[in-house]
Amino acid sequence: MRPRHLSLTVLGLVVALALAAGASAAPSKPPKKQGSGSEHVQPPVETGAGSLEQLPGRLGCLAQGKASIKLCGRARVLKGAGPGVGSRAVAVSPDGRNVYVAAAKSNAIAVFVRDRKTGALTQPRGKAGCVAAKAAEGCAPALGLLGPDSVALSPDGRNVYATSSDSSSLATFLRNPRTGALRELPPAASGCISGVPLPGCTPARGMSRPDVVVVSPDGKNVYVGDFAGAGVTSFSRGGIAGALTQLPGTAGCITEAALEGCAPGREMNHVEGMAIGASGSAVYAAAAFSGAIDFLQRDPSTGALTQGAGTAGCIAAAPIGGCAPGYEFAGVNALAVAPAGGDVYATARTSNSLTTFHPLLGGVGISQPPGPEQKAEKEKGPGTEMVPAPAGTPSPNGCTVFLRSAGCGFGVAMAAPEGLAVSPDGSSVYVASFQTGAIDVFDRNVESGVVTQKPGPRGCVAPQKVHGCTLGRALTGAGSVVVSPDGRNVYSTAFGNSAVDVFRRIE
């Protein structure tokens, strides 16, 4: 609930990187979620639990191009892995056997087999190792895969869904549970759905340059966040093949762009991130241009989404009529929900921030931790008293910002954060920062939801140019990050290196 804006300058970046190594704070007992927020208290950070260690040698990254010559193992169709628009470009199958990466410049999805003991990745040869437009580089063919930016798997592991901005499309693939290989559903089964006329693809309403795709926990629905169409498109998922059908009427899309056939939405300009709560009743959408997080209630029987009324329907980083006031998430672009408790986390590229939100009582809407109490003159009688801070006042329990910001915690090497992930046990939060190439590591208190970046080199893994972090390889343009279901590994994409990076997570 707190407004504010922050711009990044080149000079400021250089200064911040020089100061980063010394930025840390002493841990203390965490507060309860409903506390006053008058004091920033951190979860324990003394141990190495949750910190990252890149696998040695060429096991630590797979790449296409220059990075594969000296730093990494070689892989196909990884050009432009994890584009800047698209914060869910890497996904791990529910059984932990496979990793999938969307590569925008290759017009492809790379398929990797995961060693569940070490986390190391191997790309199968031939068509089993990738799907691509025009069957490029020996991959299996796919329609509507021009500029893919996000991938998601169904909870049963049978399907992989991929959005592609350049073809304004959503592709559906059958996954071989034994090999991980992908096969696109045929046109008759809507293997490709597009918001623009595209041969072989089924038309869709309200879908223009889709960005993010998520699947409901019960596997019944698939939702697409649209970057240019300013809204969310809703699909039902059915049959063994996992084929998609857009929901009928206005239930099929919700948008602020006043599109015919879609339900009206508020503050949904350029949806870039989405997340669904564990119960499946709450869907969150991050609208980068609105600087808002939208709260959408999901009907589990139909899959239809309805935006909450009034301030329960959105929280904004700047004063916007009708939305609850928030702070430090201008340009919000990625969302993640904790596995228990319903806490929501967001990265924001304009604010260079990681922000924390708690669900409101009753489960409708979210709020940020309140700022510290302030001293004010008594309304009656002489003297002063402590009163709650105005809505929208930052609290270090609710925001961590690169280059510093009044009232927030300090984030090391967190310039232009894009990707975001919470570990399955809820104890760690990971942020992929596009500009610095850093993977930032945060401890999360599972009771209060408060997050704090680990101090010193354990707090980030980054290229050599980033002072104060553990040295990493092939991380330029880190854009997406994911934790394996067993919690043993973290995987990230590197757009600049055309690579996928592999880390062991310290437990």
C-alpha positions in Angstrom: 0.0 0.0 0.0 2.6 2.7 -0.7 3.3 4.9 -3.8 6.7 5.9 -5.2 8.9 5.9 -8.2 12.6 5.4 -8.8 14.7 5.7 -11.9 18.0 4.0 -12.6 21.0 6.0 -13.8 24.3 4.6 -15.2 26.3 6.5 -12.6 24.1 5.3 -9.8 24.6 1.7 -10.9 28.4 2.0 -10.8 28.3 3.5 -7.3 25.9 0.9 -6.0 27.9 -2.0 -7.3 30.9 -0.5 -5.5 29.0 -0.3 -2.2 27.2 -3.6 -2.5 29.7 -5.8 -0.7 29.3 -3.9 2.6 25.5 -3.8 2.6 24.0 -6.1 5.3 22.1 -5.9 8.5 22.0 -7.8 11.8 19.3 -10.4 12.1 16.6 -10.3 14.8 13.3 -11.9 15.7 10.7 -11.7 12.9 7.4 -9.9 13.5 3.9 -11.3 13.1 2.2 -10.5 9.8 -0.5 -8.3 11.4 2.0 -6.3 13.5 2.5 -2.5 13.3 5.5 -2.7 11.0 7.2 -0.1 13.2 10.5 -2.0 13.1 12.2 -4.0 10.4 13.2 -7.3 11.8 14.8 -10.0 9.7 14.6 -13.8 9.5 17.8 -15.7 10.4 20.6 -15.4 7.9 23.5 -17.0 9.7 23.4 -20.4 7.8 24.1 -21.2 4.2 20.8 -22.9 3.7 19.2 -21.8 0.5 22.4 -20.4 -1.0 23.5 -21.4 -4.5 26.5 -23.2 -5.9 26.9 -23.5 -9.6 27.7 -26.9 -10.8 31.4 -27.3 -11.8 32.8 -26.9 -15.3 30.5 -27.4 -18.2 27.8 -29.0 -16.0 27.1 -25.5 -14.6 25.6 -24.2 -17.8 24.5 -25.2 -21.3 24.7 -22.7 -24.1 24.6 -22.0 -27.8 27.2 -19.7 -29.2 30.3 -18.1 -27.7 29.5 -19.2 -24.1 29.6 -22.8 -25.2 33.3 -22.6 -26.4 35.0 -22.0 -23.0 32.4 -21.8 -20.2 29.5 -24.2 -20.8 28.4 -27.4 -22.4 26.8 -27.1 -25.8 23.1 -27.1 -26.5 20.8 -26.4 -29.4 18.1 -23.7 -29.9 19.0 -21.6 -26.9 19.5 -18.3 -28.8 17.7 -15.6 -26.7 16.8 -17.9 -23.9 14.6 -16.1 -21.4 13.8 -12.8 -23.2 13.5 -9.6 -21.2 9.7 -9.7 -21.8 8.8 -13.0 -20.3 9.7 -14.0 -16.7 8.7 -17.7 -16.9 11.0 -18.9 -19.7 12.2 -22.0 -17.7 10.1 -24.7 -16.1 10.8 -28.1 -14.5 8.4 -31.0 -14.9 6.4 -32.1 -11.8 8.3 -35.4 -11.7 11.6 -33.5 -11.8 12.8 -35.4 -14.9 12.9 -32.6 -17.4 13.7 -28.9 -17.8 12.1 -26.8 -20.6 13.5 -23.4 -21.9 11.8 -20.9 -24.2 14.3 -19.3 -26.6 12.9 -16.3 -28.4 15.6 -15.9 -31.1 15.6 -19.7 -31.9 11.8 -19.7 -32.1 12.0 -22.9 -30.1 11.6 -24.7 -26.8 14.7 -26.6 -25.7 14.2 -30.0 -23.9 16.6 -31.2 -21.3 16.8 -34.4 -19.3 17.6 -33.7 -15.6 19.7 -36.0 -13.4 17.6 -36.0 -10.2 20.6 -36.6 -8.0 23.0 -33.9 -9.3 20.6 -31.6 -11.2 22.8 -31.8 -14.3 21.1 -31.4 -17.7 21.5 -33.3 -20.9 19.8 -32.4 -24.2 18.6 -35.4 -26.2 19.6 -35.7 -29.8 17.3 -35.0 -32.7 13.6 -34.2 -32.4 13.5 -35.4 -28.8 15.7 -32.4 -27.8 13.6 -29.5 -29.0 10.5 -28.2 -30.9 10.9 -25.3 -33.2 9.2 -23.3 -35.9 9.9 -24.8 -39.3 11.6 -27.8 -37.5 14.9 -25.7 -37.3 18.1 -27.4 -36.2 16.7 -30.9 -36.4 13.9 -30.2 -33.9 10.3 -31.5 -34.0 8.1 -29.0 -35.9 5.7 -26.6 -34.2 3.2 -24.0 -35.3 2.9 -20.6 -33.6 6.3 -20.7 -32.0 7.7 -17.3 -33.2 9.4 -15.5 -30.3 8.4 -17.9 -27.4 8.7 -16.2 -24.0 7.0 -18.4 -21.4 6.4 -22.1 -20.7 4.2 -23.9 -18.1 3.5 -27.5 -17.3 0.2 -29.1 -16.2 0.2 -30.5 -12.7 -0.1 -34.1 -14.1 3.0 -33.5 -16.3 1.2 -34.5 -19.5 1.3 -31.1 -21.2 3.6 -28.1 -21.8 2.0 -24.8 -22.8 4.0 -22.0 -24.4 3.2 -18.4 -25.3 4.9 -16.7 -28.3 4.7 -12.9 -28.6 5.7 -12.6 -32.3 2.9 -15.0 -33.4 0.4 -13.8 -30.7 -0.1 -17.5 -29.9 -0.4 -20.2 -27.3 0.9 -23.7 -28.2 -0.1 -27.0 -26.6 2.3 -29.9 -26.5 2.0 -33.5 -25.3 4.9 -34.5 -23.1 6.3 -38.0 -23.2 6.7 -38.8 -19.5 9.6 -41.2 -20.2 11.8 -39.1 -22.4 10.4 -35.6 -21.9 10.0 -35.1 -25.7 7.3 -32.8 -26.9 4.7 -33.2 -29.7 2.4 -30.4 -30.6 -1.3 -31.2 -30.8 -2.7 -31.1 -34.3 -4.6 -28.1 -35.6 -7.9 -29.9 -35.3 -7.2 -30.2 -31.5 -6.2 -26.5 -31.3 -2.5 -27.3 -30.9 -2.0 -23.6 -31.8 -4.3 -20.8 -30.7 -3.7 -17.3 -31.9 -5.1 -13.8 -31.5 -4.2 -13.0 -35.1 -5.0 -14.9 -38.3 -2.4 -17.6 -38.5 -2.6 -20.7 -40.8 -3.3 -23.8 -38.8 -4.1 -21.9 -35.6 -7.5 -21.6 -33.8 -8.6 -17.9 -33.4 -8.8 -16.5 -29.9 -10.4 -13.3 -28.4 -8.4 -10.8 -26.5 -4.9 -12.2 -27.1 -2.3 -10.0 -28.7 1.4 -10.5 -28.0 0.8 -12.9 -25.0 3.6 -13.0 -22.4 3.0 -15.3 -19.4 1.1 -18.6 -19.1 0.0 -20.4 -15.9 -2.0 -23.5 -15.2 -4.4 -23.8 -12.3 -3.4 -26.2 -9.5 -6.4 -28.5 -10.3 -5.3 -28.7 -13.9 -8.7 -27.6 -15.2 -7.7 -24.2 -16.6 -4.9 -22.3 -18.4 -4.6 -18.5 -18.2 -2.5 -16.2 -20.4 -1.4 -12.7 -19.5 -1.3 -10.5 -22.5 1.3 -7.8 -22.8 -0.2 -5.7 -25.6 -3.9 -6.7 -25.2 -3.9 -5.4 -21.6 -5.7 -8.4 -20.0 -6.0 -12.1 -19.2 -7.3 -14.8 -21.5 -9.0 -17.9 -20.0 -9.1 -21.5 -21.3 -10.5 -24.8 -20.1 -8.3 -27.8 -20.3 -9.8 -31.2 -21.1 -9.3 -34.7 -22.2 -6.2 -36.9 -22.0 -4.5 -34.7 -24.6 -4.9 -31.5 -22.5 -6.5 -29.6 -25.4 -7.6 -26.0 -24.7 -10.9 -24.3 -25.4 -11.4 -20.6 -24.7 -14.2 -20.0 -22.1 -17.4 -18.8 -23.7 -18.6 -15.2 -23.9 -17.0 -12.6 -21.6 -15.6 -15.3 -19.4 -13.0 -16.0 -22.1 -11.1 -12.8 -21.5 -10.9 -9.8 -19.1 -9.2 -6.6 -20.3 -9.0 -2.9 -19.7 -8.7 -2.3 -23.5 -12.5 -2.4 -24.0 -12.3 -5.3 -26.5 -15.5 -6.6 -27.9 -16.5 -10.0 -26.3 -14.3 -9.5 -23.2 -15.2 -8.6 -19.6 -14.0 -5.1 -18.5 -10.9 -5.0 -16.2 -9.2 -2.3 -14.3 -5.5 -1.4 -14.3 -4.4 -4.3 -16.5 -2.1 -2.4 -18.9 0.6 -4.8 -20.3 0.2 -7.9 -18.1 3.7 -9.4 -17.8 3.5 -11.7 -14.8 0.9 -14.1 -13.3 0.6 -16.4 -10.3 -2.1 -18.6 -8.8 -2.5 -19.3 -5.1 -2.3 -22.9 -3.8 -6.0 -23.2 -3.4 -6.6 -22.1 -7.0 -9.2 -19.5 -5.9 -7.0 -16.4 -6.3 -5.2 -15.4 -9.6 -2.8 -12.5 -9.6 -1.8 -10.5 -12.6 1.1 -8.0 -12.8 0.4 -5.1 -15.1 3.7 -3.4 -15.8 2.4 -0.2 -17.5 -0.3 0.3 -14.8 2.2 -0.3 -12.0 -0.5 -2.5 -10.4 -1.1 -6.0 -9.2 -4.7 -7.2 -10.1 -6.6 -9.6 -7.9 -8.9 -12.0 -9.9 -11.2 -14.4 -8.1 -11.5 -17.8 -9.9 -14.6 -19.9 -10.0 -13.3 -23.5 -9.6 -16.3 -25.0 -11.3 -16.1 -22.9 -14.5 -12.6 -21.4 -14.4 -14.1 -17.9 -15.0 -12.2 -14.9 -13.5 -13.8 -11.9 -11.8 -11.8 -8.9 -10.7 -12.5 -8.0 -7.1 -14.5 -4.9 -6.4 -13.0 -1.6 -5.4 -9.6 -1.7 -3.6 -9.9 -5.5 -3.3 -9.4 -5.7 -7.1 -6.0 -4.1 -7.4 -3.1 -2.6 -5.5 -1.0 0.1 -7.2 2.4 1.6 -6.7 1.2 5.1 -7.5 -2.1 6.9 -6.5 -4.7 5.3 -8.7 -8.4 5.8 -8.0 -10.1 2.6 -7.1 -6.9 0.6 -6.2 -5.4 0.1 -2.8 -2.3 2.1 -2.3 1.1 0.3 -2.5 4.7 1.1 -2.7 7.9 0.3 -4.7 6.6 -1.9 -7.6 6.5 0.5 -10.5 6.9 -1.6 -13.7 6.0 -4.8 -11.9 6.8 -7.8 -14.0 6.9 -11.1 -12.2 4.8 -12.7 -9.4 5.2 -15.8 -7.2 3.0 -17.1 -4.4 4.5 -18.9 -1.3 3.5 -22.6 -1.1 1.8 -22.0 2.3 0.2 -18.9 3.8 -0.6 -17.2 0.6 2.1 -14.5 0.7 2.7 -12.9 -2.7 6.0 -11.6 -4.0 6.7 -9.3 -7.0 9.7 -8.0 -8.9 9.5 -4.6 -10.5 11.9 -3.5 -13.2 11.4 0.3 -12.9 11.6 0.3 -9.1 14.4 -2.3 -9.1 12.6 -4.0 -6.3 11.4 -7.1 -4.6 8.1 -6.5 -2.7 6.1 -8.5 -0.3 2.3 -8.8 0.0 0.0 -10.6 2.5 -3.5 -11.8 1.7 -6.4 -9.8 3.2 -8.6 -11.5 5.8 -11.3 -13.3 3.9 -9.0 -14.1 1.0 -10.1 -11.2 -1.3 -7.2 -8.9 -2.2 -3.7 -8.3 -0.8 -1.9 -5.6 1.1 1.7 -4.7 1.8 3.2 -4.5 5.4 2.4 -1.1 6.9 5.1 1.5 7.4 6.4 2.4 10.9 4.3 4.3 13.3 4.9 8.1 13.3 4.8 10.8 16.0 2.0 13.3 15.6 0.4 16.0 17.7 -2.6 14.8 19.8 -5.9 15.8 18.5 -7.0 16.6 22.0 -4.8 18.0 24.6 -1.1 18.8 24.6 1.8 16.5 23.6 2.3 13.9 20.9 1.4 10.3 20.3 2.4 7.5 17.9 -0.1 6.9 15.1 -0.1 4.6 12.1 1.7 5.8 9.0 -0.4 7.0 6.1 -1.4 4.2 3.7 1.4 3.7 1.2 4.3 4.4 3.5 7.1 2.0 2.8 8.2 -0.6 5.3 11.5 -2.6 5.0 9.3 -5.6 5.7 7.6 -5.0 2.4 10.3 -3.8 0.0 13.9 -4.4 -0.9 15.3 -2.0 -3.4 18.5 -1.7 -5.4 20.3 1.7 -5.1 18.5 2.3 -1.9 15.1 3.9 -1.2 13.8 5.5 1.9 12.0 3.1 4.1 13.0 -0.1 2.2 15.7 -2.7 2.6 18.8 -2.5 0.4 19.1 -5.0 -2.4 22.6 -6.0 -3.7 23.2 -6.4 -7.4 19.4 -6.3 -8.1 19.2 -4.1 -11.2 16.3 -4.6 -13.5 14.9 -7.7 -11.7 12.8 -10.0 -14.0 12.5 -13.6 -12.8 11.2 -14.7 -9.5 10.8 -18.1 -7.7 10.0 -19.4 -4.2 11.4 -22.7 -3.0 9.0 -25.6 -2.4 9.6 -25.4 1.4 9.0 -21.6 1.4 12.3 -20.8 3.1 14.0 -19.1 0.1 13.2 -16.5 -2.6 15.3 -16.1 -5.8 15.4 -13.2 -8.1 16.9 -13.0 -11.6 18.3 -9.5 -12.4 18.5 -8.8 -16.1 20.9 -5.8 -16.0 23.5 -7.2 -13.6 23.1 -10.8 -14.5 22.8 -11.7 -10.9 20.7 -14.4 -9.2 19.8 -12.8 -5.9 19.2 -15.1 -2.8 16.8 -14.1 -0.1 15.9 -15.9 3.2 12.2 -16.0 3.9 10.6 -16.4 7.3 7.9 -18.9 6.8 5.8 -17.5 9.6 5.9 -13.7 8.9 6.6 -13.9 5.2 9.4 -11.3 5.6 12.4 -11.7 3.2 15.9 -10.6 3.6 18.8 -10.9 1.2 21.6 -13.1 2.5 24.6 -11.1 3.6 27.9 -11.1 1.7 28.7 -13.4 -1.3 26.0 -15.8 -0.4 23.4 -13.1 -1.3 24.0 -13.3 -5.0 25.7 -15.2 -7.8 26.8 -13.0 -10.7 29.3 -12.4 -13.4 32.8 -11.2 -12.4 32.0 -7.5 -13.0 29.5 -7.5 -10.1 31.3 -6.8 -6.9 30.3 -8.5 -3.7 28.7 -11.6 -5.3 29.8 -15.2 -5.7 31.3 -15.6 -9.1 29.0 -17.3 -11.7 29.4 -18.2 -15.4 27.2 -17.4 -18.4 24.7 -15.2 -16.5 24.5 -12.2 -18.8 20.8 -11.1 -19.1 19.4 -13.3 -16.4 15.7 -13.3 -17.0 13.9 -16.3 -15.5 14.5 -18.6 -12.5 12.9 -21.7 -11.2 13.4 -24.2 -8.3 13.1 -27.9 -8.9 10.1 -29.6 -7.1 12.5 -31.5 -4.8 14.2 -28.2 -3.8 17.7 -29.4 -4.8 18.4 -27.3 -7.8 17.8 -23.8 -9.2 17.8 -23.1 -12.9 18.0 -19.7 -14.6 18.1 -18.4 -18.2 20.7 -16.0 -19.6 19.5 -14.1 -22.6 22.8 -12.5 -23.4 24.7 -15.8 -23.2 22.0 -17.8 -24.8 22.3 -20.2 -21.9 20.6 -22.1 -19.1 22.5 -22.1 -15.8 22.5 -25.0 -13.3 22.9 -24.5 -9.5 22.9 -26.8 -6.5 20.8 -25.4 -3.7 22.4 -25.8 -0.3 19.9 -27.4 2.1 
